Amino acid sequence: MEAAQNPIVQLQARFKDLENGFRAWLAKQSLPVEAAVVTATSAAQGAAIGAFMGTLTNDATSAFPTTPSQANRNPQAMTSFKQAQALAGGPLVQARNFDVMTVVNAAISCVMKRIRGKEDVQSSMVAAFGSGAMFSLVSGMGGQNQAANVISSGLFFSLIQGGIFQVSN
């Protein structure tokens, strides 16, 4: 008689089979279909992660209830205030921010992998640059010189992702 297998191990095996089947199906699709499916699944994942993170940081938003009156007169103070709000927003703000980051990263990664035929550090860094740039636009962290902030955020995300990619390989 065969010993009963751990139900968690069975669930993991079924999930892995489902994931492998989905990946095999996705690999057979055209680039626009693959990009659309990857983007949609990443959107759901990013929104869920962001909403969860927002519930953890929900108390931090109470520290920034309204715009301080002095900040309206000082552009640097207003920029700092917006940056603090972007990083400490509630569940909807965090869901939006994580959603943008994961969607842009996944879409660019998907297209780069399909076009170049490989997943390497350059593709990973290009995708991270795009997600960092879009994060800075959506989160309102631009300040007075939004173009410079978009580029610096993209470069920061790109360097971090490149380092993580190199360490993981």
Secondary structure as UniProt FT lines:
FT   HELIX           7..27
FT   HELIX           31..56
FT   HELIX           58..61
FT   TURN            62..63
FT   HELIX           69..72
FT   HELIX           75..87
FT   HELIX           91..116
FT   HELIX           121..139
FT   HELIX           146..168
//
